[in-house]
Every structure is written in C-alpha cells, then in structure tokens.
Amino acid sequence: MAEDLSTFSDDDLGILSLEDTDPLDLGKGDDVDDDYLLLVDLHLAEAETDNVDALEDVDVQETRGFGASYPSINGFPCHNSPQAIGVRTYTVPGTAVKVPVRGDVSPLLIGFLKEWNQKVEPLRPGWCWGYAARPVRGSTAPSFHWAGIAVDGNAPSHPLGKRGTFTSKQAATIRALCRKYGLRWGGDYVNRADEMHAEVIESYTDALARVKRLQTPPPGLPVHDTGSRVLREGMVGTDVRDVQNGLNMLGNKIVKDGHFRPSTTVVVRAFQKNRGMSVDGVVGKNTLARLRAEIHS
C-alpha cells in the first residue's frame, strides 16, 4: 500500500532511507534466558498467525543437522536449541526491552524495533517477544519465531486477529520500516491480522546482504545526518561534498569539492522539481531523505 508522502513531515520521510545515521552496534548479545522461553511459550499460545498466512511467499524445506531433522524458512534453519542457530538476546537501543533473535540478522529485527520505539510507539519491557521453538499453533508449518527471525512488539496492545490497533500514520510508518529492513508485517495478513508481529521475509542470502548494506553505508552519502544545518548556496563542508556525491550517483556531474556553488543549486532544484517537491535549491531533511531513498532503492 503506497503512502501519501505529502502528509508526512521531514522526520517521517527520513525512515524511508535504508541507512540509519550510524550502523547498529549490538555487541555479542546474551544467552537466551530459560525463564524467557517459558514466558514466550505462554504468550505465543494465543498469538500466532494462521497456516495460510504463514506459508504465503515462503520456501519451507526440511534440513538435517544437529542430529535431527528440522524445517527451514527461506534458508533459515529452525532448531529447538536457540544456541544451535545463533540466537542471542539483544537489548533494543534506547529501551530496557530484551528480545532474542538470530545474531546474523539482529540488525534487521532489533533495528526495526529500535525505530518502532522511536517512531511508532514506546516499547514496553515484558511485552515484546522473539525466538520460540515450535510450529504455528494448529499446524505443522514452522513459525518464523522458531527460526529466530520474527519479533512481536507490545503484544498486549495489539492482540491477534484485531485490526486498527495502530493509527493510519503508525501503520504507514511500520510498512515503511518493514521495507527498510526486509520484513513482512502481520498487520497486512489477509486471513487474520497479527499487528504485533513482523518477520524476515527475504531469503537467507538476501537478508545477509541487506544487513551488510545497513551496517556499512556506501561511499558518497553522509554517514551522519546534516543535523542542525540546512545546506544552501555559499556553504562549504564535507556534508556538502557528500550531497554532491549522492547527486552524482543519480547521473549528475557536479564538481565534488564541498563548495555549494550555483551549479549545485541548479542540480538540487532539478532534483526537487522532478519529484514534485518544493523547489528552493536548499538541502534540508526532506530533500536529503528523498536523495538517500532513491540511491538505496
């Protein structure tokens, strides 16, 4: 579902960029707590998708290893031992929320929850879930939680089967974040909504490639947001050069010297006009967010 970006603020548009201002540093994470495994099993007993939605656009196969046969989801193996598939417990930055997920895709799932907390609603400790070793309730289909590639946010506020637990703007933000992190939102399930839920829907290879892009911002783009200063003609700095590099990546030919000359203003104005934006030749948060989004689309 496409959002009407004209109703969004500059901060809203910023979520459409693939990169955060800095790569996510989660450390090694902690072992999965046994008490958590008991609590999450109770929670997920009544909070899981139905079989039709769970299998949509999913490649499920049997894999052999660890002395047993387990299913895999899009190349992510499931296992009854979280340690066997690299599940670790991570703290969502800026919160006291701890969620166990696969370490290799933790920047996707924890990054998503980080921005949920910042841009959708505050996350509450004890209301968020990750890994759980079991199939979908009432089915033989493996749960994405079993592979450590799914999270539930503020579960009691968004009960299984209920739609409209978020405002339309919150839902649009969640969808944009899912695009950014390669996830599928349970709120878009056709048969039974699960608005608390998001899962890695890309293949193992594609998901790891996305992690690499997120964790290593490509050259030519600002690693840090322009922040307190809006860029306009006459200004000089590395942030100006970064924007010049970004515009050149879209096919322009600006001298990348960090000087905001009239030639740069002309290109910025053309960029804004071609995208239906306010044309002022100034690079603020809105223009920078759109530039980043296009380069990484």
ZADO-1210 file (C-alpha; in nm, 4 decimals, padded with zeros to 6 digits):
<atoms>
<atom x="00.0000" y="00.0000" z="00.0000" code="MET" pos="1"/>
<atom x="00.1561" y="00.3308" z="-00.1075" code="ALA" pos="2"/>
<atom x="00.1655" y="00.6151" z="00.1423" code="GLU" pos="3"/>
<atom x="00.0704" y="00.9733" z="00.0573" code="ASP" pos="4"/>
<atom x="00.4060" y="01.1276" z="00.1396" code="LEU" pos="5"/>
<atom x="00.2657" y="01.4803" z="00.1086" code="SER" pos="6"/>
<atom x="00.1022" y="01.4369" z="00.4502" code="THR" pos="7"/>
<atom x="00.4261" y="01.3325" z="00.6197" code="PHE" pos="8"/>
<atom x="00.6774" y="01.5520" z="00.7987" code="SER" pos="9"/>
<atom x="01.0504" y="01.5580" z="00.7223" code="ASP" pos="10"/>
<atom x="01.1121" y="01.3205" z="01.0135" code="ASP" pos="11"/>
<atom x="00.8559" y="01.0744" z="00.8738" code="ASP" pos="12"/>
<atom x="01.0212" y="01.0720" z="00.5322" code="LEU" pos="13"/>
<atom x="01.3564" y="01.0004" z="00.6941" code="GLY" pos="14"/>
<atom x="01.2511" y="00.6431" z="00.7729" code="ILE" pos="15"/>
<atom x="01.2397" y="00.5642" z="00.4014" code="LEU" pos="16"/>
<atom x="01.6195" y="00.5724" z="00.3854" code="SER" pos="17"/>
<atom x="01.7894" y="00.2337" z="00.4037" code="LEU" pos="18"/>
<atom x="02.0575" y="00.3635" z="00.6364" code="GLU" pos="19"/>
<atom x="02.0375" y="00.4831" z="00.9929" code="ASP" pos="20"/>
<atom x="02.2721" y="00.7690" z="01.0684" code="THR" pos="21"/>
<atom x="02.5095" y="00.5126" z="01.2214" code="ASP" pos="22"/>
<atom x="02.5456" y="00.1332" z="01.1907" code="PRO" pos="23"/>
<atom x="02.3746" y="-00.0542" z="01.4736" code="LEU" pos="24"/>
<atom x="02.6188" y="-00.1801" z="01.7379" code="ASP" pos="25"/>
<atom x="02.4513" y="-00.4627" z="01.9318" code="LEU" pos="26"/>
<atom x="02.7596" y="-00.6386" z="02.0657" code="GLY" pos="27"/>
<atom x="02.7581" y="-01.0163" z="02.1063" code="LYS" pos="28"/>
<atom x="02.4282" y="-01.0372" z="02.2894" code="GLY" pos="29"/>
<atom x="02.3465" y="-01.2610" z="02.5868" code="ASP" pos="30"/>
<atom x="02.2393" y="-01.6230" z="02.6233" code="ASP" pos="31"/>
<atom x="01.8665" y="-01.6868" z="02.5970" code="VAL" pos="32"/>
<atom x="01.7164" y="-01.6995" z="02.9447" code="ASP" pos="33"/>
<atom x="01.5183" y="-02.0139" z="03.0384" code="ASP" pos="34"/>
<atom x="01.2544" y="-01.8016" z="03.2093" code="ASP" pos="35"/>
<atom x="01.2007" y="-01.6154" z="02.8831" code="TYR" pos="36"/>
<atom x="01.1406" y="-01.9431" z="02.6969" code="LEU" pos="37"/>
<atom x="00.8640" y="-02.0341" z="02.9407" code="LEU" pos="38"/>
<atom x="00.7007" y="-01.6925" z="02.9224" code="LEU" pos="39"/>
<atom x="00.7138" y="-01.6629" z="02.5450" code="VAL" pos="40"/>
<atom x="00.5562" y="-02.0039" z="02.5017" code="ASP" pos="41"/>
<atom x="00.2613" y="-01.8881" z="02.7115" code="LEU" pos="42"/>
<atom x="00.2331" y="-01.5686" z="02.5108" code="HIS" pos="43"/>
<atom x="00.2528" y="-01.7354" z="02.1707" code="LEU" pos="44"/>
<atom x="-00.0044" y="-01.9988" z="02.2655" code="ALA" pos="45"/>
<atom x="-00.2699" y="-01.7456" z="02.1646" code="GLU" pos="46"/>
<atom x="-00.0651" y="-01.5112" z="01.9466" code="ALA" pos="47"/>
<atom x="00.0379" y="-01.6645" z="01.6165" code="GLU" pos="48"/>
<atom x="-00.0576" y="-01.6451" z="01.2533" code="THR" pos="49"/>
<atom x="-00.2849" y="-01.8954" z="01.0843" code="ASP" pos="50"/>
<atom x="-00.1476" y="-02.1525" z="00.8420" code="ASN" pos="51"/>
<atom x="-00.2474" y="-01.9773" z="00.5174" code="VAL" pos="52"/>
<atom x="-00.0690" y="-01.6539" z="00.6013" code="ASP" pos="53"/>
<atom x="00.2320" y="-01.8309" z="00.7490" code="ALA" pos="54"/>
<atom x="00.3048" y="-02.0119" z="00.4227" code="LEU" pos="55"/>
<atom x="00.2496" y="-01.7192" z="00.1861" code="GLU" pos="56"/>
<atom x="00.5669" y="-01.6390" z="-00.0161" code="ASP" pos="57"/>
<atom x="00.7701" y="-01.8771" z="00.2000" code="VAL" pos="58"/>
<atom x="01.0079" y="-02.1545" z="00.0988" code="ASP" pos="59"/>
<atom x="00.9830" y="-02.4249" z="00.3653" code="VAL" pos="60"/>
<atom x="01.2196" y="-02.7223" z="00.3465" code="GLN" pos="61"/>
<atom x="01.3441" y="-02.9965" z="00.5725" code="GLU" pos="62"/>
<atom x="01.7078" y="-02.9664" z="00.6783" code="THR" pos="63"/>
<atom x="01.9250" y="-03.2221" z="00.8521" code="ARG" pos="64"/>
<atom x="02.1785" y="-03.1296" z="01.1118" code="GLY" pos="65"/>
<atom x="02.2497" y="-03.1285" z="01.4833" code="PHE" pos="66"/>
<atom x="02.1477" y="-03.4958" z="01.4908" code="GLY" pos="67"/>
<atom x="01.7876" y="-03.4339" z="01.3856" code="ALA" pos="68"/>
<atom x="01.5671" y="-03.3073" z="01.1050" code="SER" pos="69"/>
<atom x="01.4187" y="-02.9589" z="01.1288" code="TYR" pos="70"/>
<atom x="01.2366" y="-02.7308" z="00.8875" code="PRO" pos="71"/>
<atom x="01.3967" y="-02.4205" z="00.7408" code="SER" pos="72"/>
<atom x="01.2237" y="-02.0997" z="00.6324" code="ILE" pos="73"/>
<atom x="01.3676" y="-01.9263" z="00.3255" code="ASN" pos="74"/>
<atom x="01.7052" y="-02.0796" z="00.4085" code="GLY" pos="75"/>
<atom x="01.6917" y="-02.0036" z="00.7834" code="PHE" pos="76"/>
<atom x="01.7014" y="-02.3327" z="00.9789" code="PRO" pos="77"/>
<atom x="01.4777" y="-02.3863" z="01.2794" code="CYS" pos="78"/>
<atom x="01.6023" y="-02.5652" z="01.5894" code="HIS" pos="79"/>
<atom x="01.4784" y="-02.6422" z="01.9393" code="ASN" pos="80"/>
<atom x="01.8068" y="-02.5102" z="02.0787" code="SER" pos="81"/>
<atom x="01.8458" y="-02.1339" z="02.0291" code="PRO" pos="82"/>
<atom x="02.2234" y="-02.1664" z="02.0585" code="GLN" pos="83"/>
<atom x="02.2342" y="-02.4091" z="01.7635" code="ALA" pos="84"/>
<atom x="02.1126" y="-02.1416" z="01.5197" code="ILE" pos="85"/>
<atom x="02.2925" y="-01.8462" z="01.6747" code="GLY" pos="86"/>
<atom x="02.0044" y="-01.6897" z="01.8655" code="VAL" pos="87"/>
<atom x="02.1187" y="-01.4342" z="02.1207" code="ARG" pos="88"/>
<atom x="01.9333" y="-01.1884" z="02.3423" code="THR" pos="89"/>
<atom x="01.9756" y="-00.8226" z="02.2500" code="TYR" pos="90"/>
<atom x="01.8651" y="-00.5027" z="02.4190" code="THR" pos="91"/>
<atom x="01.6754" y="-00.2697" z="02.1869" code="VAL" pos="92"/>
<atom x="01.8803" y="00.0551" z="02.1872" code="PRO" pos="93"/>
<atom x="01.7173" y="00.3305" z="02.3854" code="GLY" pos="94"/>
<atom x="01.4984" y="00.0894" z="02.5836" code="THR" pos="95"/>
<atom x="01.5103" y="-00.1769" z="02.8556" code="ALA" pos="96"/>
<atom x="01.3464" y="-00.4264" z="02.6166" code="VAL" pos="97"/>
<atom x="01.5357" y="-00.7528" z="02.5613" code="LYS" pos="98"/>
<atom x="01.4499" y="-00.9778" z="02.2659" code="VAL" pos="99"/>
<atom x="01.6235" y="-01.2983" z="02.1468" code="PRO" pos="100"/>
<atom x="01.6746" y="-01.3279" z="01.7698" code="VAL" pos="101"/>
<atom x="01.9303" y="-01.4759" z="01.5292" code="ARG" pos="102"/>
<atom x="02.2583" y="-01.2899" z="01.5621" code="GLY" pos="103"/>
<atom x="02.3289" y="-01.2666" z="01.1894" code="ASP" pos="104"/>
<atom x="02.0044" y="-01.0801" z="01.1186" code="VAL" pos="105"/>
<atom x="01.9786" y="-00.8999" z="01.4514" code="SER" pos="106"/>
<atom x="02.0475" y="-00.5598" z="01.2863" code="PRO" pos="107"/>
<atom x="01.7264" y="-00.6090" z="01.0866" code="LEU" pos="108"/>
<atom x="01.4956" y="-00.7154" z="01.3692" code="LEU" pos="109"/>
<atom x="01.6448" y="-00.5092" z="01.6504" code="ILE" pos="110"/>
<atom x="01.6902" y="-00.2119" z="01.4185" code="GLY" pos="111"/>
<atom x="01.3207" y="-00.2402" z="01.3303" code="PHE" pos="112"/>
<atom x="01.2226" y="-00.2466" z="01.6998" code="LEU" pos="113"/>
<atom x="01.4540" y="00.0448" z="01.7719" code="LYS" pos="114"/>
<atom x="01.2732" y="00.2583" z="01.5161" code="GLU" pos="115"/>
<atom x="00.9334" y="00.1230" z="01.6283" code="TRP" pos="116"/>
<atom x="01.0181" y="00.2625" z="01.9722" code="ASN" pos="117"/>
<atom x="01.1299" y="00.5950" z="01.8239" code="GLN" pos="118"/>
<atom x="00.8719" y="00.6496" z="01.5509" code="LYS" pos="119"/>
<atom x="00.5638" y="00.4360" z="01.6229" code="VAL" pos="120"/>
<atom x="00.5179" y="00.3979" z="01.9993" code="GLU" pos="121"/>
<atom x="00.7376" y="00.3322" z="02.3051" code="PRO" pos="122"/>
<atom x="00.8167" y="-00.0360" z="02.3585" code="LEU" pos="123"/>
<atom x="00.7433" y="-00.1858" z="02.6994" code="ARG" pos="124"/>
<atom x="00.9668" y="-00.4457" z="02.8697" code="PRO" pos="125"/>
<atom x="00.7926" y="-00.7800" z="02.9052" code="GLY" pos="126"/>
<atom x="00.5592" y="-00.7061" z="02.6151" code="TRP" pos="127"/>
<atom x="00.7975" y="-00.7921" z="02.3295" code="CYS" pos="128"/>
<atom x="00.8932" y="-01.1374" z="02.2031" code="TRP" pos="129"/>
<atom x="01.1314" y="-01.3137" z="01.9669" code="GLY" pos="130"/>
<atom x="01.2563" y="-01.6726" z="01.9377" code="TYR" pos="131"/>
<atom x="01.0172" y="-01.9574" z="02.0243" code="ALA" pos="132"/>
<atom x="01.0756" y="-02.3227" z="01.9305" code="ALA" pos="133"/>
<atom x="00.7550" y="-02.4562" z="01.7816" code="ARG" pos="134"/>
<atom x="00.5364" y="-02.4726" z="01.4700" code="PRO" pos="135"/>
<atom x="00.2415" y="-02.2446" z="01.4080" code="VAL" pos="136"/>
<atom x="-00.0366" y="-02.3318" z="01.6516" code="ARG" pos="137"/>
<atom x="-00.2753" y="-02.5868" z="01.4999" code="GLY" pos="138"/>
<atom x="-00.0438" y="-02.6508" z="01.2038" code="SER" pos="139"/>
<atom x="00.2719" y="-02.8329" z="01.1027" code="THR" pos="140"/>
<atom x="00.4070" y="-02.5160" z="00.9380" code="ALA" pos="141"/>
<atom x="00.7100" y="-02.3759" z="01.1180" code="PRO" pos="142"/>
<atom x="00.6700" y="-02.0453" z="01.2950" code="SER" pos="143"/>
<atom x="00.9108" y="-01.7694" z="01.1927" code="PHE" pos="144"/>
<atom x="00.9795" y="-01.7393" z="01.5657" code="HIS" pos="145"/>
<atom x="01.1240" y="-02.0925" z="01.5571" code="TRP" pos="146"/>
<atom x="01.3944" y="-01.9781" z="01.3149" code="ALA" pos="147"/>
<atom x="01.4666" y="-01.6727" z="01.5289" code="GLY" pos="148"/>
<atom x="01.3617" y="-01.4354" z="01.2503" code="ILE" pos="149"/>
<atom x="01.0440" y="-01.2807" z="01.3947" code="ALA" pos="150"/>
<atom x="00.9559" y="-01.0323" z="01.6667" code="VAL" pos="151"/>
<atom x="00.6366" y="-00.9205" z="01.8393" code="ASP" pos="152"/>
<atom x="00.6135" y="-00.5635" z="01.9673" code="GLY" pos="153"/>
<atom x="00.3895" y="-00.4522" z="02.2554" code="ASN" pos="154"/>
<atom x="00.1840" y="-00.7697" z="02.2174" code="ALA" pos="155"/>
<atom x="-00.0925" y="-00.6908" z="02.4713" code="PRO" pos="156"/>
<atom x="-00.1726" y="-00.3661" z="02.2884" code="SER" pos="157"/>
<atom x="-00.2082" y="-00.5383" z="01.9516" code="HIS" pos="158"/>
<atom x="-00.3909" y="-00.8694" z="02.0075" code="PRO" pos="159"/>
<atom x="-00.4021" y="-01.1390" z="01.7421" code="LEU" pos="160"/>
<atom x="-00.6913" y="-01.1024" z="01.5000" code="GLY" pos="161"/>
<atom x="-00.7675" y="-00.7391" z="01.5787" code="LYS" pos="162"/>
<atom x="-00.7201" y="-00.4728" z="01.3124" code="ARG" pos="163"/>
<atom x="-00.6865" y="-00.0993" z="01.3628" code="GLY" pos="164"/>
<atom x="-00.4756" y="-00.1119" z="01.6788" code="THR" pos="165"/>
<atom x="-00.2488" y="00.1474" z="01.5155" code="PHE" pos="166"/>
<atom x="-00.3421" y="00.4799" z="01.3605" code="THR" pos="167"/>
<atom x="-00.3152" y="00.5030" z="00.9816" code="SER" pos="168"/>
<atom x="00.0037" y="00.7042" z="01.0168" code="LYS" pos="169"/>
<atom x="00.1551" y="00.4489" z="01.2555" code="GLN" pos="170"/>
<atom x="00.0658" y="00.1679" z="01.0152" code="ALA" pos="171"/>
<atom x="00.2255" y="00.3564" z="00.7245" code="ALA" pos="172"/>
<atom x="00.5395" y="00.4029" z="00.9326" code="THR" pos="173"/>
<atom x="00.5531" y="00.0313" z="01.0178" code="ILE" pos="174"/>
<atom x="00.5178" y="-00.0597" z="00.6489" code="ARG" pos="175"/>
<atom x="00.7978" y="00.1797" z="00.5565" code="ALA" pos="176"/>
<atom x="01.0207" y="00.0304" z="00.8263" code="LEU" pos="177"/>
<atom x="00.9421" y="-00.3191" z="00.7024" code="CYS" pos="178"/>
<atom x="01.0539" y="-00.2186" z="00.3531" code="ARG" pos="179"/>
<atom x="01.3712" y="-00.0780" z="00.5004" code="LYS" pos="180"/>
<atom x="01.4548" y="-00.3915" z="00.6991" code="TYR" pos="181"/>
<atom x="01.3234" y="-00.6584" z="00.4588" code="GLY" pos="182"/>
<atom x="01.0371" y="-00.7646" z="00.6845" code="LEU" pos="183"/>
<atom x="00.6705" y="-00.8581" z="00.6460" code="ARG" pos="184"/>
<atom x="00.4169" y="-00.7057" z="00.8860" code="TRP" pos="185"/>
<atom x="00.1479" y="-00.9270" z="01.0358" code="GLY" pos="186"/>
<atom x="-00.0955" y="-00.6376" z="01.0114" code="GLY" pos="187"/>
<atom x="-00.1051" y="-00.7000" z="00.6356" code="ASP" pos="188"/>
<atom x="-00.2023" y="-01.0661" z="00.6662" code="TYR" pos="189"/>
<atom x="-00.5200" y="-01.1325" z="00.4701" code="VAL" pos="190"/>
<atom x="-00.6850" y="-01.4009" z="00.6807" code="ASN" pos="191"/>
<atom x="-00.6080" y="-01.2993" z="01.0354" code="ARG" pos="192"/>
<atom x="-00.4255" y="-00.9832" z="01.1346" code="ALA" pos="193"/>
<atom x="-00.1275" y="-01.0019" z="01.3713" code="ASP" pos="194"/>
<atom x="-00.0366" y="-00.6375" z="01.4173" code="GLU" pos="195"/>
<atom x="00.2200" y="-00.7051" z="01.6885" code="MET" pos="196"/>
<atom x="00.4220" y="-00.9270" z="01.4529" code="HIS" pos="197"/>
<atom x="00.6995" y="-00.8745" z="01.1951" code="ALA" pos="198"/>
<atom x="00.9220" y="-01.1357" z="01.0292" code="GLU" pos="199"/>
<atom x="01.2191" y="-01.1550" z="00.7949" code="VAL" pos="200"/>
<atom x="01.0620" y="-01.2436" z="00.4612" code="ILE" pos="201"/>
<atom x="01.3737" y="-01.2315" z="00.2414" code="GLU" pos="202"/>
<atom x="01.5919" y="-01.5323" z="00.1676" code="SER" pos="203"/>
<atom x="01.8922" y="-01.6011" z="00.3885" code="TYR" pos="204"/>
<atom x="02.1296" y="-01.4650" z="00.1228" code="THR" pos="205"/>
<atom x="01.9275" y="-01.1502" z="00.0557" code="ASP" pos="206"/>
<atom x="01.8766" y="-01.0802" z="00.4258" code="ALA" pos="207"/>
<atom x="02.2505" y="-01.1001" z="00.4970" code="LEU" pos="208"/>
<atom x="02.3180" y="-00.8718" z="00.2008" code="ALA" pos="209"/>
<atom x="02.0717" y="-00.6214" z="00.3473" code="ARG" pos="210"/>
<atom x="02.2461" y="-00.6415" z="00.6843" code="VAL" pos="211"/>
<atom x="02.5754" y="-00.5604" z="00.5117" code="LYS" pos="212"/>
<atom x="02.4249" y="-00.2569" z="00.3393" code="ARG" pos="213"/>
<atom x="02.2728" y="-00.1321" z="00.6616" code="LEU" pos="214"/>
<atom x="02.5874" y="-00.1823" z="00.8625" code="GLN" pos="215"/>
<atom x="02.8224" y="-00.0373" z="00.6006" code="THR" pos="216"/>
<atom x="02.6843" y="00.2846" z="00.4500" code="PRO" pos="217"/>
<atom x="02.8091" y="00.3114" z="00.0910" code="PRO" pos="218"/>
<atom x="03.0521" y="00.5871" z="-00.0085" code="PRO" pos="219"/>
<atom x="02.9137" y="00.9127" z="-00.1333" code="GLY" pos="220"/>
<atom x="02.6420" y="00.9524" z="00.1288" code="LEU" pos="221"/>
<atom x="02.6506" y="01.1256" z="00.4646" code="PRO" pos="222"/>
<atom x="02.7206" y="00.8810" z="00.7461" code="VAL" pos="223"/>
<atom x="02.5663" y="01.1371" z="00.9808" code="HIS" pos="224"/>
<atom x="02.2600" y="01.3428" z="00.9029" code="ASP" pos="225"/>
<atom x="02.3154" y="01.7082" z="00.8135" code="THR" pos="226"/>
<atom x="02.1500" y="01.7587" z="01.1516" code="GLY" pos="227"/>
<atom x="02.1483" y="02.1179" z="01.2689" code="SER" pos="228"/>
<atom x="02.2444" y="02.2788" z="00.9412" code="ARG" pos="229"/>
<atom x="02.0430" y="02.3040" z="00.6248" code="VAL" pos="230"/>
<atom x="02.2649" y="02.3197" z="00.3166" code="LEU" pos="231"/>
<atom x="02.2297" y="02.6076" z="00.0715" code="ARG" pos="232"/>
<atom x="02.4318" y="02.8012" z="-00.1833" code="GLU" pos="233"/>
<atom x="02.7508" y="02.9531" z="-00.0469" code="GLY" pos="234"/>
<atom x="02.8128" y="02.6901" z="00.2197" code="MET" pos="235"/>
<atom x="03.1275" y="02.4762" z="00.2374" code="VAL" pos="236"/>
<atom x="03.1893" y="02.1439" z="00.4101" code="GLY" pos="237"/>
<atom x="03.2171" y="01.7668" z="00.3916" code="THR" pos="238"/>
<atom x="02.8395" y="01.7400" z="00.4197" code="ASP" pos="239"/>
<atom x="02.8081" y="01.9473" z="00.1011" code="VAL" pos="240"/>
<atom x="03.0533" y="01.7144" z="-00.0721" code="ARG" pos="241"/>
<atom x="02.8542" y="01.4119" z="00.0467" code="ASP" pos="242"/>
<atom x="02.5372" y="01.5521" z="-00.1091" code="VAL" pos="243"/>
<atom x="02.7249" y="01.6285" z="-00.4307" code="GLN" pos="244"/>
<atom x="02.8477" y="01.2683" z="-00.4381" code="ASN" pos="245"/>
<atom x="02.4937" y="01.1434" z="-00.3850" code="GLY" pos="246"/>
<atom x="02.3523" y="01.3578" z="-00.6650" code="LEU" pos="247"/>
<atom x="02.6265" y="01.2359" z="-00.8977" code="ASN" pos="248"/>
<atom x="02.5316" y="00.8764" z="-00.8173" code="MET" pos="249"/>
<atom x="02.1966" y="00.9582" z="-00.9794" code="LEU" pos="250"/>
<atom x="02.3671" y="01.0617" z="-01.3052" code="GLY" pos="251"/>
<atom x="02.4615" y="01.4257" z="-01.2454" code="ASN" pos="252"/>
<atom x="02.8090" y="01.5719" z="-01.2961" code="LYS" pos="253"/>
<atom x="02.8815" y="01.8169" z="-01.0174" code="ILE" pos="254"/>
<atom x="03.2347" y="01.9040" z="-00.9124" code="VAL" pos="255"/>
<atom x="03.2633" y="01.7275" z="-00.5756" code="LYS" pos="256"/>
<atom x="03.4638" y="01.9888" z="-00.3905" code="ASP" pos="257"/>
<atom x="03.2394" y="02.0571" z="-00.0919" code="GLY" pos="258"/>
<atom x="03.1502" y="02.4072" z="-00.2166" code="HIS" pos="259"/>
<atom x="02.7768" y="02.4713" z="-00.2634" code="PHE" pos="260"/>
<atom x="02.8098" y="02.6694" z="-00.5856" code="ARG" pos="261"/>
<atom x="02.5317" y="02.7848" z="-00.8218" code="PRO" pos="262"/>
<atom x="02.5929" y="02.4705" z="-01.0299" code="SER" pos="263"/>
<atom x="02.4987" y="02.2561" z="-00.7291" code="THR" pos="264"/>
<atom x="02.1891" y="02.4687" z="-00.6677" code="THR" pos="265"/>
<atom x="02.0742" y="02.4072" z="-01.0258" code="VAL" pos="266"/>
<atom x="02.1017" y="02.0288" z="-00.9810" code="VAL" pos="267"/>
<atom x="01.9263" y="02.0349" z="-00.6437" code="VAL" pos="268"/>
<atom x="01.6391" y="02.2397" z="-00.7867" code="ARG" pos="269"/>
<atom x="01.6037" y="01.9976" z="-01.0786" code="ALA" pos="270"/>
<atom x="01.6052" y="01.7031" z="-00.8361" code="PHE" pos="271"/>
<atom x="01.3270" y="01.8625" z="-00.6297" code="GLN" pos="272"/>
<atom x="01.1176" y="01.9652" z="-00.9317" code="LYS" pos="273"/>
<atom x="01.1331" y="01.6191" z="-01.0923" code="ASN" pos="274"/>
<atom x="00.9975" y="01.4648" z="-00.7723" code="ARG" pos="275"/>
<atom x="00.7158" y="01.7088" z="-00.7083" code="GLY" pos="276"/>
<atom x="00.8867" y="01.8602" z="-00.4075" code="MET" pos="277"/>
<atom x="00.9060" y="02.2227" z="-00.3021" code="SER" pos="278"/>
<atom x="01.1700" y="02.3759" z="-00.5313" code="VAL" pos="279"/>
<atom x="01.4084" y="02.6002" z="-00.3389" code="ASP" pos="280"/>
<atom x="01.7544" y="02.4611" z="-00.4149" code="GLY" pos="281"/>
<atom x="01.8076" y="02.4003" z="-00.0433" code="VAL" pos="282"/>
<atom x="01.9007" y="02.0593" z="00.1011" code="VAL" pos="283"/>
<atom x="01.7066" y="02.0053" z="00.4224" code="GLY" pos="284"/>
<atom x="01.5924" y="01.6847" z="00.5894" code="LYS" pos="285"/>
<atom x="01.3156" y="01.6253" z="00.3363" code="ASN" pos="286"/>
<atom x="01.5407" y="01.6548" z="00.0302" code="THR" pos="287"/>
<atom x="01.8213" y="01.4555" z="00.1934" code="LEU" pos="288"/>
<atom x="01.5819" y="01.1741" z="00.2892" code="ALA" pos="289"/>
<atom x="01.4465" y="01.1511" z="-00.0650" code="ARG" pos="290"/>
<atom x="01.8024" y="01.1502" z="-00.2070" code="LEU" pos="291"/>
<atom x="01.9067" y="00.8667" z="00.0242" code="ARG" pos="292"/>
<atom x="01.5941" y="00.6668" z="-00.0505" code="ALA" pos="293"/>
<atom x="01.6496" y="00.6838" z="-00.4258" code="GLU" pos="294"/>
<atom x="02.0154" y="00.5902" z="-00.4101" code="ILE" pos="295"/>
<atom x="01.9389" y="00.2824" z="-00.1995" code="HIS" pos="296"/>
<atom x="01.6157" y="00.1714" z="-00.3641" code="SER" pos="297"/>
</atoms>
